[in-house]
Amino acid sequence: MAIGLHDSDFKNPVVRWIDQRMPVFTLMQKEYGSFPTPRNFNYFWNFGALAMVNLMIMIATGVFLAMHYTPHTAYAFDSVDRIMRDVNFGWLIRYVHMNGAHMFFIVVFIHIWRGMYYGSYKAPRELLWILGVIIFLLMMATAFMGYVLPWGQMSFWGATVITNLFSAFPIVGDWIVSLLWGGFSVDNPTLNRFFALHYLLPFLIVGVVFLHVVALHITGSNNPLGVEPKGPKDTLPFHPYYTAKDSFGLVIYFIVFAALVFFAPNILGHAENNIPADPLVTPPHIVPEWYFLAFYAILRAVPDKLGGVLLMFGAIAVLFVLPWLDRSPVRSMRFRPMARIAFLLWTVSFFVLTYCGAMPADEPYVTISRFATAYYFAYFLVILPLLGRLEKPLPLPESISRAVLGGGGGPLPAGAAAKPMEKA
């Protein structure tokens, strides 16, 4: 073999010729073929792969939509109407893109919930978790800007309300708002900026996802037991076992996605957004998309504007420090009965906030939002730190293989759980 060529083991001559000069197939085989993964993954571990597929769908459909969209306040609404009526399969591309955003957030919310329940944010995966939260923030920014682009009533007024929130910050607030608007109000410069950023940010998300996957493959995956693999008996090669499992999950996902696109494409949208934007007519009830409602409820729960904005952003910022707030040596909530109850109550509080965010800013919804907001932050800042010190976890299985193949395996004392984590 010539000097400088990679020693490829692939038998296909074309694949081997490429791999010798640029070993991408060897890399794929190492990272997605023989890569050792815990043998006890459940279907919650499908949602990472589903999120990647969803991201690719959003980028592909977004590129085609950008070919026909006109980012101008006088033509944006009509260009979307033209996509729906005149562009070949434009209705399908737009419905896939529009509902893909809803599906993307559903998948990512479940992915985050799984990480919190099974302690995937704990050492040595802190950076992996932080990169995931950054992806979530970029998704929210991308979704907000994309929601403005159709230039309907809810788009315009949603942009007006949300961008005005930054004016609550002292000194720099008005400057940030002017920067976002590109002028003195939400107008054509705003739409142009949002369109440019909405097109750019998904590619930035791809870059952070790449770092997220790199961090995952360095530290390895967590698992439902939260016990580190102790040898080959605890792991399986990613292919064919988890490619088959992910493929099954993908089929179910596409069935749900197709049902949404073909039978109820507008069920998660707002009827007000089918009316062209009119700065002189305010909708009776301005609400964001459903995936922002919990944070919107937190904003409205505080009577002070600056305090509400700080709590709204703090509801996401607290996720960055979650690995250091929860000091329990046990990862999985399966072995932490008190923490599991507290976490399930936190989940209920999030759903309550989502519901209250969709309701008018009246009683009893404001009071309910305040209680739910108080518990949302108390879980992170008070309950988890205290339980990390006071809770006595259940005994952990000796290994993944014994738990999977032996009906639970032999237990380890709860205190011994700290040793594998410190070693990792």
Stockholm file with secondary structure:
# STOCKHOLM 1.0

chainA/1-424         MAIGLHDSDFKNPVVRWIDQRMPVFTLMQKEYGSFPTPRNFNYFWNFGALAMVNLMIMIATGVFLAMHYTPHTAYAFDSVDRIMRDVNFGWLIRYVHMNGAHMFFIVVFIHIWRGMYYGSYKAPRELLWILGVIIFLLMMATAFMGYVLPWGQMSFWGATVITNLFSAFPIVGDWIVSLLWGGFSVDNPTLNRFFALHYLLPFLIVGVVFLHVVALHITGSNNPLGVEPKGPKDTLPFHPYYTAKDSFGLVIYFIVFAALVFFAPNILGHAENNIPADPLVTPPHIVPEWYFLAFYAILRAVPDKLGGVLLMFGAIAVLFVLPWLDRSPVRSMRFRPMARIAFLLWTVSFFVLTYCGAMPADEPYVTISRFATAYYFAYFLVILPLLGRLEKPLPLPESISRAVLGGGGGPLPAGAAAKPMEKA
#=GR chainA/1-424 SS CCTTCCCCCCCSHHHHHHHHHSCHHHHHHHHHTSCEEETTCCGGGGHHHHHHHHHHHHHHHHHHHHTTCCCSTTTHHHHHHHHHHTSTTHHHHHHHHHHHHHHHHHHHHHHHHHHHHTTTTSTTCHHHHHHHHHHHHHHHHHHHHHHHTTCBHHHHHHHHHHHHGGGGSTTTHHHHHHHHHTSSSSSHHHHHHHHHHHHHHHHHHHHHHHHHHHHHHHHCCCCTTCCCCCSGGGEEEHHHHHHHHHHHHHHHHHHHHHHHHHHCTTTTSCGGGGSBCCTTCCCSSCCCCGGGHHHHHHHHHSSSHHHHHHHHHHHHHHHHTHHHHCCCSCCCGGGCHHHHHHHHHHHHHHHHHHHHHHSCSCTTHHHHHHHHHHHHHHIIIIIHHHHHHHCCCCCEESCHHHHHHTTTCCEECGGGGHHHHHHC
#=GC SS_cons         CCTTCCCCCCCSHHHHHHHHHSCHHHHHHHHHTSCEEETTCCGGGGHHHHHHHHHHHHHHHHHHHHTTCCCSTTTHHHHHHHHHHTSTTHHHHHHHHHHHHHHHHHHHHHHHHHHHHTTTTSTTCHHHHHHHHHHHHHHHHHHHHHHHTTCBHHHHHHHHHHHHGGGGSTTTHHHHHHHHHTSSSSSHHHHHHHHHHHHHHHHHHHHHHHHHHHHHHHHCCCCTTCCCCCSGGGEEEHHHHHHHHHHHHHHHHHHHHHHHHHHCTTTTSCGGGGSBCCTTCCCSSCCCCGGGHHHHHHHHHSSSHHHHHHHHHHHHHHHHTHHHHCCCSCCCGGGCHHHHHHHHHHHHHHHHHHHHHHSCSCTTHHHHHHHHHHHHHHIIIIIHHHHHHHCCCCCEESCHHHHHHTTTCCEECGGGGHHHHHHC
//
